[in-house]
C-alpha cells in the first residue's frame, strides 16, 4: 500500500474560528480495488477531559474536510495504546459452513 503520513495536519475549527493541528494523518490513494483512505490519529500523554474533547472535535472536523467518496477513519489514543489494537478493528465474523 502506498501510504503517506503527515504530522501536524491543519484542520479548521469553526467553533473556535482557528486552525487546529491533528497529530498524525495518513493518506492512501484510491486504486481500482479500493477507495481513497484518510486516517487521523490524536495521541495524548495526559488524559485531561477538556483536551480529549478538543481532540475529538478536531478529528470529527477532519471527516467533514473530505468528500464522501473518501473513507475517513479517526482514532483517539493515549500515549501507551497500540493503534493496531485500538483503532479500526474489524469484528471477528464466525464462519458457518452451509451445506
DSSP file (Angstrom, degrees, kcal/mol; ACC not computed):
  #  RESIDUE AA STRUCTURE BP1 BP2  ACC     N-H-->O    O-->H-N    N-H-->O    O-->H-N    TCO  KAPPA ALPHA  PHI   PSI    X-CA   Y-CA   Z-CA
    1    1 A X              0   0    0      0, 0.0     2,-1.0     0, 0.0    27,-0.0   0.000 360.0 360.0 360.0 144.1    0.0    0.0    0.0
    2    2 A X        +     0   0    0     27,-0.2    27,-0.8     2,-0.0     2,-0.4  -0.754 360.0 170.9-100.7  87.9    1.2    3.5   -0.8
    3    3 A X  E     -A   28   0A   0     -2,-1.0     2,-0.4    25,-0.2    25,-0.2  -0.774  16.3-166.3 -98.5 141.7    0.6    5.5    2.4
    4    4 A X  E     -A   27   0A   0     23,-2.4    23,-3.3    -2,-0.4     2,-0.3  -0.983  10.9-160.6-121.3 138.0    1.8    9.0    3.0
    5    5 A X  E     -A   26   0A   0     -2,-0.4     2,-0.4    21,-0.2    21,-0.2  -0.859   7.6-168.6-120.4 156.4    1.8   10.4    6.5
    6    6 A X  E     -A   25   0A   0     19,-2.2    19,-2.3    -2,-0.3     3,-0.4  -0.988  12.6-144.5-144.5 132.0    1.9   14.0    7.8
    7    7 A X  E    S+A   24   0A   0     -2,-0.4    17,-0.2     1,-0.2    16,-0.2  -0.713  84.0  18.7 -90.6 146.4    2.4   15.3   11.4
    8    8 A X  E    S-     0   0A   0     15,-1.8     2,-0.4    14,-0.5    -1,-0.2   0.939  77.5-171.6  63.7  50.3    0.6   18.4   12.4
    9    9 A X  E     -A   22   0A   0     13,-1.9    13,-2.9    -3,-0.4     2,-0.2  -0.633  20.7-127.1 -77.5 123.8   -2.1   18.4    9.8
   10   10 A X  E     +A   21   0A   0     -2,-0.4     2,-0.3    11,-0.2    11,-0.2  -0.493  30.7 176.5 -76.7 139.3   -4.1   21.6    9.9
   11   11 A X  E     -A   20   0A   0      9,-2.7     9,-3.1    -2,-0.2     2,-0.3  -0.997  31.5-115.3-139.9 138.6   -7.9   21.5   10.2
   12   12 A X  E     -A   19   0A   0     -2,-0.3     2,-0.7     7,-0.2     7,-0.2  -0.573  20.2-158.6 -78.0 131.3  -10.3   24.4   10.5
   13   13 A X  E >>> -A   18   0A   0      5,-3.1     4,-1.6    -2,-0.3     5,-1.3  -0.876   6.4-172.9-109.9  97.3  -12.3   24.5   13.8
   14   14 A X  T 345S+     0   0    0     -2,-0.7    -1,-0.1     1,-0.2     5,-0.0   0.805  81.0  60.9 -63.9 -29.5  -15.3   26.7   13.1
   15   15 A X  T 345S+     0   0    0      1,-0.2    -1,-0.2     3,-0.1    -2,-0.0   0.824 118.8  28.9 -66.8 -29.7  -16.4   26.8   16.8
   16   16 A X  T <45S-     0   0    0     -3,-0.9    -1,-0.2     2,-0.2    -2,-0.2   0.515 101.9-130.7-104.9  -9.5  -13.1   28.4   17.8
   17   17 A X  T  <5S+     0   0    0     -4,-1.6     2,-0.3     1,-0.2    -3,-0.2   0.870  73.7  96.8  59.6  39.8  -12.5   30.2   14.5
   18   18 A X  E   <S-A   13   0A   0     -5,-1.3    -5,-3.1    -7,-0.1     2,-0.4  -0.917  79.0 -98.9-144.5 168.6   -8.9   28.9   14.3
   19   19 A X  E     -A   12   0A   0     -2,-0.3     2,-0.3    -7,-0.2    -7,-0.2  -0.779  34.3-162.6 -89.8 140.0   -6.9   26.1   12.8
   20   20 A X  E     -A   11   0A   0     -9,-3.1    -9,-2.7    -2,-0.4     2,-0.5  -0.849  14.7-126.9-115.0 157.9   -6.1   23.2   14.9
   21   21 A X  E     -A   10   0A   0     -2,-0.3     2,-0.4   -11,-0.2   -11,-0.2  -0.917  10.4-146.9-111.0 127.5   -3.4   20.6   14.3
   22   22 A X  E     -A    9   0A   0    -13,-2.9   -13,-1.9    -2,-0.5   -14,-0.5  -0.765  20.2-130.0 -88.4 135.2   -4.1   16.9   14.2
   23   23 A X  E    S+     0   0A   0     -2,-0.4   -15,-1.8   -15,-0.2     2,-0.4   0.924  83.1   1.6 -53.4 -57.3   -1.1   14.8   15.5
   24   24 A X  E     -AB   7  41A   0     17,-2.1    17,-3.0   -17,-0.2     2,-0.4  -0.998  60.5-177.9-139.0 132.1   -0.9   12.3   12.6
   25   25 A X  E     -AB   6  40A   0    -19,-2.3   -19,-2.2    -2,-0.4     2,-0.4  -0.999   9.9-161.5-129.3 131.8   -2.8   12.0    9.4
   26   26 A X  E     -AB   5  39A   0     13,-2.9    13,-2.5    -2,-0.4     2,-0.4  -0.906   4.2-160.9-114.7 141.0   -2.2    9.2    6.9
   27   27 A X  E     -AB   4  38A   0    -23,-3.3   -23,-2.4    -2,-0.4     2,-0.4  -0.959   7.7-174.5-124.1 138.0   -3.3    9.2    3.2
   28   28 A X  E     -AB   3  37A   0      9,-2.5     9,-2.0    -2,-0.4   -25,-0.2  -0.996  24.6-127.0-131.5 128.5   -3.8    6.4    0.8
   29   29 A X        -     0   0    0    -27,-0.8   -27,-0.2    -2,-0.4     2,-0.1  -0.285  31.1-103.2 -68.2 155.0   -4.6    6.9   -2.9
   30   30 A X        -     0   0    0      6,-0.1     2,-0.2     2,-0.0     5,-0.2  -0.455  38.3-169.8 -75.5 154.0   -7.6    5.1   -4.4
   31   31 A X        -     0   0    0      3,-2.9     3,-0.1    -2,-0.1     5,-0.0  -0.729  43.3 -90.2-129.0-179.1   -7.0    2.1   -6.7
   32   32 A X  S    S+     0   0    0     -2,-0.2     3,-0.1     1,-0.2    -2,-0.0   0.755 128.0  39.6 -63.6 -23.0   -9.1    0.1   -9.0
   33   33 A X  S    S+     0   0    0      1,-0.2     2,-0.3     2,-0.0    -1,-0.2   0.603 120.8  29.0-105.9 -14.8   -9.9   -2.2   -6.0
   34   34 A X  S    S-     0   0    0     -3,-0.1    -3,-2.9    -5,-0.0    -1,-0.2  -0.997  73.8-114.6-148.8 150.5  -10.3    0.2   -3.1
   35   35 A X        -     0   0    0     -2,-0.3    35,-0.1    -5,-0.2     2,-0.1  -0.268  49.0 -81.5 -76.3 168.1  -11.3    3.8   -2.4
   36   36 A X        -     0   0    0     33,-0.4    35,-2.5    -6,-0.1     2,-0.4  -0.413  49.6-154.4 -66.2 147.5   -9.0    6.5   -1.1
   37   37 A X  E     -Bc  28  71A   0     -9,-2.0    -9,-2.5    33,-0.2     2,-0.4  -0.980  15.6-171.5-130.9 139.2   -8.5    6.4    2.7
   38   38 A X  E     -Bc  27  72A   0     33,-2.8    35,-2.9    -2,-0.4     2,-0.4  -1.000   8.1-168.3-126.1 130.0   -7.6    9.1    5.2
   39   39 A X  E     -Bc  26  73A   0    -13,-2.5   -13,-2.9    -2,-0.4     2,-0.4  -0.979   2.2-163.9-120.4 130.8   -6.8    8.1    8.8
   40   40 A X  E     -Bc  25  74A   0     33,-2.6    35,-1.9    -2,-0.4     2,-0.4  -0.947   5.2-171.9-116.8 133.8   -6.5   10.6   11.6
   41   41 A X  E     -Bc  24  75A   0    -17,-3.0   -17,-2.1    -2,-0.4     2,-0.5  -0.981   9.9-168.9-126.1 134.0   -4.8   10.0   15.0
   42   42 A X  E     - c   0  76A   0     33,-1.9    35,-3.4    -2,-0.4     2,-0.5  -0.993  11.9-167.9-116.5 128.1   -4.7   12.1   18.1
   43   43 A X  E     - c   0  77A   0     -2,-0.5     2,-0.4    33,-0.2    35,-0.2  -0.970   3.0-171.5-121.0 127.6   -2.3   10.9   20.8
   44   44 A X  E     - c   0  78A   0     33,-2.0    35,-1.6    -2,-0.5     3,-0.0  -0.960  21.3-163.0-122.9 135.8   -2.3   12.4   24.3
   45   45 A X  S    S+     0   0    0     -2,-0.4     2,-0.3    33,-0.2    -1,-0.1   0.891  87.5  39.9 -77.5 -43.1    0.1   11.8   27.1
   46   46 A X  S    S-     0   0    0     32,-0.1     2,-0.2     2,-0.0    -1,-0.0  -0.768  79.1-137.0-104.8 154.3   -2.3   13.1   29.8
   47   47 A X        +     0   0    0     -2,-0.3     2,-0.2     4,-0.1    31,-0.0  -0.298  36.0 164.9-108.3  50.1   -5.9   12.3   29.7
   48   48 A X     >  -     0   0    0     -2,-0.2     4,-2.3     1,-0.1     5,-0.2  -0.472  37.9-135.7 -65.8 134.2   -7.4   15.7   30.5
   49   49 A X  H  > S+     0   0    0      1,-0.2     4,-2.1     2,-0.2     5,-0.2   0.874 102.5  51.0 -62.4 -40.5  -11.1   15.8   29.7
   50   50 A X  H  > S+     0   0    0      2,-0.2     4,-2.1     1,-0.2    -1,-0.2   0.907 111.6  47.4 -65.5 -41.9  -11.0   19.2   28.1
   51   51 A X  H  > S+     0   0    0      2,-0.2     4,-2.6     1,-0.2    -2,-0.2   0.894 111.2  51.2 -67.3 -39.9   -8.1   18.2   25.8
   52   52 A X  H  X S+     0   0    0     -4,-2.3     4,-2.2     2,-0.2    -1,-0.2   0.897 109.9  50.3 -63.0 -39.9   -9.8   14.9   24.8
   53   53 A X  H  X S+     0   0    0     -4,-2.1     4,-1.8     2,-0.2    -2,-0.2   0.904 111.8  47.4 -64.7 -42.2  -13.0   16.8   23.9
   54   54 A X  H  X S+     0   0    0     -4,-2.1     4,-2.1     2,-0.2    -2,-0.2   0.907 111.4  51.0 -66.0 -42.1  -11.0   19.3   21.8
   55   55 A X  H  X S+     0   0    0     -4,-2.6     4,-2.4     1,-0.2    -2,-0.2   0.894 108.3  51.9 -62.4 -39.8   -9.1   16.5   20.1
   56   56 A X  H  X S+     0   0    0     -4,-2.2     4,-2.4     1,-0.2    -1,-0.2   0.883 107.8  52.5 -64.4 -37.8  -12.4   14.7   19.3
   57   57 A X  H  X S+     0   0    0     -4,-1.8     4,-2.1     2,-0.2    -2,-0.2   0.910 109.4  49.3 -62.9 -42.0  -13.7   17.9   17.7
   58   58 A X  H  X S+     0   0    0     -4,-2.1     4,-1.6     2,-0.2    -2,-0.2   0.919 111.8  48.6 -62.9 -43.3  -10.6   18.1   15.5
   59   59 A X  H  X S+     0   0    0     -4,-2.4     4,-1.2     1,-0.2    -2,-0.2   0.896 110.8  49.9 -65.5 -40.2  -11.0   14.5   14.4
   60   60 A X  H  X S+     0   0    0     -4,-2.4     4,-1.1     1,-0.2     3,-0.3   0.892 108.5  53.2 -64.7 -38.2  -14.7   15.0   13.6
   61   61 A X  H  X S+     0   0    0     -4,-2.1     4,-0.6     1,-0.2    -1,-0.2   0.840 100.9  61.3 -66.1 -31.8  -13.8   18.1   11.6
   62   62 A X  H >< S+     0   0    0     -4,-1.6     3,-1.0     1,-0.2     4,-0.4   0.891  99.4  56.2 -59.8 -39.3  -11.3   16.0    9.6
   63   63 A X  H >< S+     0   0    0     -4,-1.2     3,-0.8    -3,-0.3    -1,-0.2   0.873 107.4  48.2 -60.1 -37.5  -14.2   13.8    8.5
   64   64 A X  H 3< S+     0   0    0     -4,-1.1    -1,-0.3     1,-0.2    -2,-0.2   0.551  97.1  73.2 -80.6  -7.3  -16.0   16.8    7.1
   65   65 A X  T << S+     0   0    0     -3,-1.0     2,-0.3    -4,-0.6    -1,-0.2   0.573  94.4  56.7 -83.3  -9.6  -12.9   18.1    5.3
   66   66 A X  S <  S-     0   0    0     -3,-0.8     6,-0.1    -4,-0.4   -28,-0.0  -0.854  91.1 -98.2-123.7 157.1  -13.0   15.4    2.6
   67   67 A X    >   -     0   0    0     -2,-0.3     3,-1.6     1,-0.1    -1,-0.1  -0.208  38.0-107.3 -68.9 164.2  -15.7   14.3    0.1
   68   68 A X  T 3  S+     0   0    0      1,-0.3    -1,-0.1    -4,-0.1     4,-0.1   0.661 114.8  68.9 -69.4 -15.0  -17.9   11.3    0.8
   69   69 A X  T 3  S+     0   0    0      2,-0.1     2,-0.5   -34,-0.0   -33,-0.4   0.605  88.5  77.5 -78.1 -10.0  -16.1    9.2   -1.8
   70   70 A X  S <  S-     0   0    0     -3,-1.6     2,-0.6   -35,-0.1   -33,-0.2  -0.882  83.3-131.3-103.1 127.8  -13.0    9.2    0.5
   71   71 A X  E     -c   37   0A   0    -35,-2.5   -33,-2.8    -2,-0.5     2,-0.5  -0.673  25.3-167.9 -78.8 119.2  -13.1    6.8    3.5
   72   72 A X  E     -c   38   0A   0     -2,-0.6     2,-0.4   -35,-0.2   -33,-0.2  -0.948   5.8-176.9-114.0 123.4  -12.1    8.8    6.6
   73   73 A X  E     -c   39   0A   0    -35,-2.9   -33,-2.6    -2,-0.5     2,-0.3  -0.951   4.8-166.2-119.8 139.4  -11.3    6.9    9.8
   74   74 A X  E     -c   40   0A   0     -2,-0.4     2,-0.3   -35,-0.2    14,-0.2  -0.898   7.0-178.8-126.4 154.5  -10.4    8.6   13.1
   75   75 A X  E     -c   41   0A   0    -35,-1.9   -33,-1.9    -2,-0.3     2,-0.5  -0.969  15.7-152.8-154.8 135.4   -8.9    7.4   16.4
   76   76 A X  E     +c   42   0A   0     -2,-0.3     2,-0.3   -35,-0.2   -33,-0.2  -0.949  26.3 179.4-111.0 126.1   -8.0    9.0   19.7
   77   77 A X  E     -c   43   0A   0    -35,-3.4   -33,-2.0    -2,-0.5     2,-0.2  -0.846  27.2-130.8-124.5 155.3   -5.2    7.3   21.6
   78   78 A X  E >   -c   44   0A   0     -2,-0.3     3,-1.4   -35,-0.2   -33,-0.2  -0.596  44.2 -99.7 -91.4 169.3   -3.3    7.6   24.8
   79   79 A X  T 3  S+     0   0    0    -35,-1.6   -34,-0.1     1,-0.3   -33,-0.0   0.729 120.9  47.5 -63.6 -22.1    0.5    7.5   24.6
   80   80 A X  T 3  S+     0   0    0    -35,-0.1     2,-0.3     2,-0.1    -1,-0.3   0.368  88.8 102.1-104.9   5.3    0.6    3.9   25.7
   81   81 A X    <   -     0   0    0     -3,-1.4     2,-0.6     2,-0.0    -4,-0.0  -0.671  69.1-127.5 -92.5 146.0   -2.0    2.4   23.5
   82   82 A X    >>  -     0   0    0     -2,-0.3     4,-2.2     1,-0.1     3,-0.9  -0.802  10.1-149.3 -91.0 122.3   -1.3    0.4   20.3
   83   83 A X  H 3> S+     0   0    0     -2,-0.6     4,-1.8     1,-0.3    -1,-0.1   0.799  95.8  59.5 -64.6 -27.6   -3.1    1.8   17.4
   84   84 A X  H 34 S+     0   0    0      1,-0.2    -1,-0.3     2,-0.2    -3,-0.0   0.808 112.1  39.5 -70.4 -27.8   -3.3   -1.7   15.8
   85   85 A X  H <4 S+     0   0    0     -3,-0.9    -2,-0.2     4,-0.1    -1,-0.2   0.831 126.1  32.4 -87.9 -35.2   -5.2   -3.0   18.8
   86   86 A X  H  < S+     0   0    0     -4,-2.2     3,-0.4     2,-0.1     2,-0.3   0.875 108.2  64.0 -92.0 -39.8   -7.5    0.0   19.5
   87   87 A X  S  < S-     0   0    0     -4,-1.8   -12,-0.1    -5,-0.3    -1,-0.0  -0.664 108.6  -6.9 -97.6 140.2   -8.2    1.6   16.1
   88   88 A X  S    S+     0   0    0     -2,-0.3     2,-0.3   -14,-0.2    -1,-0.2   0.726  74.9 169.8  61.1  29.4  -10.1    0.2   13.1
   89   89 A X        -     0   0    0     -3,-0.4     2,-0.4    -4,-0.1    -1,-0.2  -0.565  27.1-139.6 -73.9 133.2  -10.6   -3.3   14.4
   90   90 A X        -     0   0    0     -2,-0.3     2,-0.0     1,-0.1     3,-0.0  -0.755  26.1-107.7 -89.0 137.8  -12.9   -5.4   12.3
   91   91 A X        -     0   0    0     -2,-0.4     2,-0.5     1,-0.1    -1,-0.1  -0.367  34.5-109.9 -65.2 144.1  -15.2   -7.6   14.3
   92   92 A X        -     0   0    0     -2,-0.0     2,-0.5     1,-0.0    -1,-0.1  -0.615  33.2-148.9 -75.4 125.4  -14.4  -11.3   14.0
   93   93 A X        -     0   0    0     -2,-0.5     2,-0.6    -3,-0.0    -1,-0.0  -0.837   9.4-130.6-100.9 130.9  -17.1  -13.0   12.0
   94   94 A X        -     0   0    0     -2,-0.5     2,-0.5     1,-0.0    -2,-0.0  -0.677  21.2-143.5 -78.9 122.3  -18.0  -16.6   12.8
   95   95 A X        -     0   0    0     -2,-0.6     2,-0.5     2,-0.0    -1,-0.0  -0.754  14.1-163.8 -89.1 130.5  -17.9  -18.6    9.6
   96   96 A X        -     0   0    0     -2,-0.5     2,-0.4     2,-0.0    -2,-0.0  -0.959  17.7-129.9-116.3 126.4  -20.6  -21.2    9.4
   97   97 A X        -     0   0    0     -2,-0.5     2,-0.5     2,-0.0    -2,-0.0  -0.614  25.0-163.4 -74.0 127.0  -20.4  -24.0    6.8
   98   98 A X              0   0    0     -2,-0.4    -2,-0.0     1,-0.1    -1,-0.0  -0.954 360.0 360.0-116.0 129.7  -23.6  -24.3    5.0
   99   99 A X              0   0    0     -2,-0.5    -1,-0.1     0, 0.0    -2,-0.0   0.414 360.0 360.0-102.4 360.0  -24.4  -27.4    3.0
